[in-house]
Amino acid sequence: MSAPERAVLEMLDELPQHESFHQVDMIVEGLRTLSPRRLQKLLVDCRSIKVKRLFFWFAERHRHAWLEHIDRSCIDLGSGKRLLVKGGKLDPKYLITVPKDLDAPA
């Protein structure tokens, strides 16, 4: 069984093939007690650019307090755009396409 910090990254890896953006959005909104120290290690070790960009996109969307304790300077977010949703809207910061109805902050 995964710790909550790892479970959220595993869930993001399933987007959009096996999880919906709306479902993930609701789950991430409730993640108020994640450990920034565990997240830091997991994000540094994570090899999926998509997962890391989605993680930060959702975390910023919900303005989680633990986000300010994560050092982004040592987390590689790659380069180039990632098409996740056809017909979606490109997020200019993370260069990922998200559903148009999720582009505004929650």
Residue pairs with C-beta under 8 A, 6 or more apart in sequence:
2 10
3 38
4 31
4 33
4 34
5 34
5 35
5 38
5 39
5 42
6 38
6 42
8 27
8 28
8 31
8 34
8 55
9 42
9 43
9 46
9 51
9 55
11 19
11 24
11 27
12 24
12 50
12 51
12 54
12 55
12 58
13 48
13 50
13 51
15 21
15 24
15 50
15 54
15 84
16 84
16 85
21 85
21 98
21 99
21 102
22 99
22 102
24 58
25 58
25 61
25 102
25 106
28 58
28 59
28 61
28 62
29 62
29 106
31 62
31 64
32 64
32 65
33 66
34 64
34 66
35 66
36 66
36 67
36 69
36 70
37 69
39 66
39 70
40 69
40 70
40 71
43 52
43 55
43 70
43 75
44 74
44 75
46 52
49 76
49 77
49 78
49 82
50 82
50 84
50 96
52 75
52 76
52 77
52 78
53 77
53 78
53 82
53 94
53 95
53 96
54 84
54 94
54 96
56 67
56 72
56 77
56 94
57 91
57 93
57 94
57 96
57 98
59 67
60 67
61 102
61 105
61 106
62 106
63 105
77 94
80 95
81 90
81 95
81 96
81 97
82 95
82 96
82 97
83 97
84 96
84 97
84 98
85 97
85 98
85 99
86 97
87 100
88 97
88 98
88 99
88 100
89 97
89 98
89 99
89 100
89 103
90 96
90 97
91 97
91 98
91 103
